[in-house]
């Protein structure tokens, strides 16, 4: 009975990391259905205070709070996530990183707190900026958009560092396996991704023009027309054939170079966040490994990306269709592709170590098979890919600009009314529309300045 209890206890301990998928779905449901329960937020605030997976909790609960128009609460969660980025990810010392690499090889990354992705960090600052705009705090909004731009401008440098970090992880993982298993298995796993990225428009350089667009509109509304025009040029360069984007660039340039004191027209800017972006999924497969001079078939678990459905695709604002500025799926896939070689190496090292341990336990088991059973069960449970991500981000973002004549009407492509409201024609207006699916509530925030 003690042996059975040991087996069960070990399995339960390793299964502690198995609930991430359900947590992700819970956050997604709360976001899409605008679940604004005080108990929900109190529960996740308590997790933040316990330092429990702060980044993962902060970005997800923060976005739910934003959808509920709880902008201060949203920024509290985002602040916690950003602070954890700085302290637990960026500044983590080499010894701790090495120790986690060892543990991840023996178990898996699910045992550790979520580290987040670069594209997620940029959007944290962008959403914080929008939250502050909704609160009327334009000084702090400026800080956040500048932070988002800094992350954007430094993207190449960040990626270069990330490649170096991944190389360091690769070197660390190599210590746990031999060259033959590493080379053979890595090439076979990489071949399984052949054709996978054809579904995604990955780019050589990391670019998220939606963050740049939001910042450009902010600076325009703040009457910093020169900076607004400079930023919008970056968006226009990526969309050279889009007439509406080019029209907006002309307006921004004209306003930046204006010498007249004549009062300028006011405008309505609409940003539309559509659908749910790509998510990570696990796929498992078996490959042969050479352990103790024998060929043993072992199970591997790796992440892939899965595209999800759009919502309305585009909207018509005052009878003009929105123009897409970013495909978030491509942004996600670009970072995923850069990290893939290191992930493969780590997975091979982990599987070789676990398989070798199982073989050694089986050869030296004097418990009648109970130890071998426990080892086998533990390995099965521990063979899991880390599929955590910020699942609330949109699939695409599209925008439009209109002279402010005092009213805005937003329709779906089929003519269904999404939003209709009078606005102050003496102000510039930013309207952020979020739709997850045509059958789910559409969320709209209006900011006048």
C-alpha positions, 0 to 999 in steps of 0.5 A, spaced: 500 500 500 505 504 501 508 503 494 501 504 491 501 511 495 507 513 493 506 512 486 499 516 487 502 521 491 508 522 485 503 523 480 498 528 483 505 532 485 506 532 477 499 534 475 499 540 479 501 543 473 496 540 468 490 545 470 493 551 465 489 549 460 482 550 464 485 556 467 486 559 460 479 557 458 476 560 464 479 567 463 477 567 456 470 566 458 470 571 463 473 576 458 468 574 452 462 574 456 464 580 460 464 577 467 465 582 472 464 579 479 468 582 485 469 575 487 473 574 481 477 580 481 478 579 489 480 571 487 486 573 482 488 579 486 489 574 492 494 570 487 498 576 485 499 578 493 501 571 494 506 571 488 502 566 484 504 566 477 503 573 477 505 575 469 499 570 467 494 572 472 496 579 471 495 580 464 489 575 463 485 578 469 487 585 467 484 584 460 478 582 463 477 588 468 479 592 462 473 589 458 469 591 464 471 598 464 474 597 471 480 601 468 484 602 475 483 595 477 485 593 470 492 597 471 493 594 478 493 587 474 497 590 468 502 593 473 503 587 477 505 583 471 510 588 468 513 589 475 514 581 475 517 582 467 522 586 470 524 582 477 522 575 475 524 575 468 529 580 465 533 581 471 533 573 474 540 571 475 544 566 472 544 561 477 536 561 478 536 561 470 540 555 470 537 551 476 530 552 472 533 549 466 535 543 470 528 542 473 525 543 466 529 538 463 527 533 469 520 535 469 517 541 464 516 548 464 509 548 466 512 547 473 514 554 473 511 561 473 509 564 466 514 568 463 510 571 457 512 574 450 515 580 447 509 581 443 505 581 450 509 586 454 508 591 448 500 590 449 500 591 456 503 598 455 498 599 450 492 597 454 495 601 460 495 607 456 488 606 453 486 605 460 489 612 463 486 615 457 479 613 459 481 615 466 483 622 463 490 621 466 494 623 459 500 624 463 501 617 465 498 615 458 504 618 455 508 614 459 505 608 457 505 609 450 512 611 450 514 605 454 510 601 448 514 605 443 521 603 447 519 596 447 517 596 439 523 600 437 528 595 441 524 589 438 530 587 434 535 588 440 530 584 444 530 579 439 538 578 438 538 578 446 533 572 446 536 568 441 542 569 445 538 567 451 535 561 447 542 559 445 544 559 452 538 554 454 540 550 448 547 549 451 545 548 458 540 542 455 546 539 451 549 537 458 543 532 459 544 528 452 548 526 447 550 528 440 547 522 437 540 523 440 540 530 440 542 531 432 537 525 430 531 527 434 532 535 433 532 534 425 526 529 426 522 534 430 524 540 426 521 536 420 514 535 423 514 543 423 515 543 415 509 547 412 507 549 419 509 556 418 506 557 411 499 558 414 502 564 418 506 570 415 512 570 419 517 576 418 524 577 419 523 583 424 518 583 429 513 589 428 507 590 431 504 596 428 497 596 432 501 599 438 505 604 433 498 606 431 495 607 438 501 611 440 500 616 434 493 617 435 494 619 442 499 624 440 495 627 435 489 628 440 495 631 445 496 636 439 503 633 439 502 633 431 510 632 429 510 626 433 504 623 431 506 624 424 512 621 425 509 615 428 504 614 423 509 614 417 511 607 420 504 604 420 503 607 413 510 604 410 507 597 412 501 599 408 503 602 402 497 600 398 491 602 403 488 608 401 485 610 407 491 609 411 495 613 406 489 619 407 490 619 414 498 620 413 497 626 409 492 629 414 497 627 420 503 630 415 499 636 414 497 638 421 504 637 423 507 642 418 501 647 419 503 654 420 496 657 420 493 659 427 486 657 424 482 652 428 483 645 425 478 640 424 476 634 429 476 627 427 474 620 430 479 615 430 476 608 430 480 601 432 477 595 431 480 589 435 477 582 431 476 575 434 481 571 438 488 570 436 492 564 435 493 559 441 498 554 443 496 547 443 500 541 444 501 535 440 505 528 442 509 524 438 513 518 438 521 517 436 526 512 437 532 514 442 538 510 443 539 508 451 544 504 454 545 501 446 538 499 445 533 503 441 527 505 445 521 509 443 519 515 447 514 520 447 515 527 446 510 533 447 511 540 443 507 546 442 504 548 435 500 554 434 492 554 432 489 559 428 482 561 431 476 564 427 475 572 426 469 575 428 466 580 423 473 581 420 471 588 418 467 594 420 463 600 417 464 606 420 460 612 417 459 607 411 467 607 410 470 600 411 476 599 416 483 598 414 487 592 417 493 594 420 496 588 424 495 580 423 496 578 430 497 571 428 503 573 424 506 577 430 505 571 435 508 566 429 514 570 428 516 570 436 514 562 436 519 561 430 525 564 433 524 560 439 523 554 436 530 551 435 531 552 443 524 549 445 526 543 440 533 542 444 530 542 451 524 537 449 529 532 446 534 533 452 528 532 457 525 526 454 532 523 453 533 524 461 526 521 463 527 515 458 534 513 461 531 514 468 526 509 467 530 504 464 535 505 470 529 504 474 526 498 471 533 494 471 534 495 478 527 495 481 527 490 487 520 492 489 516 487 484 515 493 479 512 498 483 518 503 482 518 502 475 510 503 475 511 510 479 517 512 474 513 510 468 507 514 471 511 520 473 514 521 466 507 520 462 504 526 467 511 530 466 511 530 458 507 536 457 508 542 453 507 549 456 501 552 452 500 558 456 499 564 452 495 571 453 489 568 449 485 574 450 489 578 444 485 579 438 486 576 431 487 582 427 486 590 428 483 594 423 482 602 423 479 608 420 479 615 421 473 620 419 471 628 420 468 629 427 461 631 425 458 629 431 455 622 430 458 615 429 455 609 426 458 603 426 455 597 422 458 590 421 459 588 414 452 585 413 449 591 416 447 589 423 448 595 427 454 595 432 454 602 435 451 608 434 452 615 438 453 622 438 459 625 440 462 632 442 464 635 435 469 640 438 473 634 440 477 629 437 475 622 439 478 615 439 473 609 439 476 602 441 471 596 439 472 589 441 468 583 438 470 576 440 465 573 435 458 575 432 454 572 437 458 575 443 457 582 446 461 587 442 465 592 447 466 599 446 469 604 449 469 612 447 475 617 449 474 624 447 479 629 448 
